[in-house]
Amino acid sequence: MAARIPTDCNGVELDIGSRIRLLSLSGQWLNELPSEEIADVKSMIGELFVVEEVDAYGQPWIRKSWMSSIEGTCRGHSIALEPHESECVSGQDNLPPLKVVLNCTNGYESKIDSLVERLIAGGLTYIGVVGQDCAKIEDIIDEIAVGNGSVPKFVLTTSHPEESLEDVIEFALSLTGEDAGAVQVITL
């Protein structure tokens, strides 16, 4: 069976880096979670996310992490979406700033270029890169943001060699001012 093309509730095709609004959640899996996790997951409805992955079945995946400064822990949930559960908002005006941690487990791959272009078009304000080739990838992201120089986009970039994904997420969450807000993690 061939994988289906991932789409939103309006039939708009989704890909890694697409920004979506979570409209609803369905499926038995939700009722099987512990009650405190159900509340966390349901709190995601109405929020904006970046598609982090498209699986072999054509389902787009999103994730949210919550930091507990009191406990010093991070917990999160990843969710595979059905088409009726999301709406693509990429390209819409007045979107809130977008912060991304790019977890590069395989180092630089050419698909990172088009991903970064989609993220910049979707309002990317910060991207922290962790993993293999992270410094090189940060330089490439800077070049993509500047483009030919005629209409450069300002994107705060950082690379984090020798740091854990959790440390980079915590750093991204600690940003304030224009760069305050939620963090999306994309693993490639």
N, C-alpha and C positions, 0 to 999 in steps of 0.2 A: 504494500500500500504506500503510495507516494504521500509525502508530507503536504498538508494543506498550506496555503499561503496565509500568513497571519494577518487578520484584519480587525478593525474596530467595529462598533455597532452600526456605523454608516457604510461599511464596506471599504474604508480607507485602508490601504496596505500599510502594515507596520514592519519596522525593521529595528535592529539594535540601534539605540540612540533616539528613536522616536519618543516624543513626549506625549503622554496620555493622561487623562483624568480617569480615575477609577470610579465607575458608576455604581457597581454592585458586586456582590460576591454570591456565588451559588455553589451547590455541590455538598454532598454529605461530609466531605473532609472537614468543613468548618465546624460542624456540630461535634466532631470527634476530638477537637482540641480541648485542653484544659480551660476552664472558665476565664482565668486571667489572660490567657492567650487569645481567646475569642474576642475579648474587649479590645486588645491591642490591634488585632487584624481588622475588626470592624471600624476602628478609628481611622483606617486608611481610606475608607470610602469618601469620595469627594476630593481627595488630595491628588496632586500632580506627581507623576513618576516618569522615569526614563526606562524604556524597554532595555533590559540588561542582557537578555539572551533570547534566542528563538530555538526551541528544542527540535528534536528530530520529527516530532508530530506537528510542527508548525504552530506551537503555542508560544506566545510571547510571555516572558517572565519579568516580574518586578520584585523589588525588595525594599523593605524599610528596616532601619536599625534604630534602636532606642538606647541611649547611654544613661546609666545610672551613676551619677557622681558620688552618691552616698555609698553604694555598694562597690563602685569601681569596676562595673561590668558593662558589657554591651550585649544586647539580645536583639534578635531580628527574625523576620519572616520573609521567605520568598514565596511568590504565588504565581502559578501558571494561569493565564486568563483565557476565558472563552470570548468570542467576538462581542457578545452583548454586554460584557462587563466593563468595557472601556470605550473611551472616545479620544481620538487623536486631537491634540491641541497644538502640534508643531506648526509653526508659521503664524500663529495668532498673535496679535498685538497685546501688550500689557501683561505678559506672563511674568511671574516672579523670577528673580535671579535663579540660575541653575548652577549648583555645585556638584561636581562629579569627582569620585576617586576612581581612577583607572588602574585596575589590578592586572598587570601584564605578566601572566604566568608563562607565556611562550616568547617573550621578547617582542621586538618590532615585527609587525606584519603590515602589509600594504593596506589592508582593510581599515586600519586605524585612521588613515587619512580621511576617508569618506565618513567615518564615524565622527571624527572631530568636526568636519565641515557641517554635518547635521546638527551636532550639539551647539556649535557657534550660532548657526541659524536659529536654533531654538532658545537662545538667550544665555548661553554658557558664560558665567562670570568667573568661575574658579575650576581648575582641574589639577588634582594632585595625582602624580603617577608613582606607583610602587611596583616592584618586581623587576624582572629581567629587562635590561636595556632602558631603565626608567629615565636616566639623564638624557640619553639620545632621543627618546620619545618626547620628552619635554621640549627639547630643541626643535623637533619637527612640529610640534603643536604651536610653538611660538612663530615659526615660519608660516604655518597655515593661517594663523590669526592675522599676521601682517599682510599676507598675500602679496600683491604687486606694489603695495604701498599707497594705492589710490584711495582705498577705504579700509584702513586697518581697524581691526576689532580689538578692544582691550580685554584680555583674559588673563587673570592672575594664574600663573602656573608654578608648580613646585614639583620637585622629584625627591624621592625618599629611598635612596639605596640603603640597604642594611636595616630597614625598619619593617615592622609587621603591618599587615593590612589594618589591624585594629588600631595601631598607633596613628596611622595616617587618617583613618576615619575620625578618631578623636581630635586630631589636629584640625581637620576640615570643619568639624562641628564647633571648634573653639573660635573660628573666625567671626569677627563682629562687623558692624557697620553695614556697608553695601554687600558684604560677603557673608552675612549672618543667614541662618536658615538650615533647612534639611539638606542631607547629603545623599546622593545616589551613587551606588557602587556598580561599576561595570567590569566584569572579569572576562578577559580575552586570553 
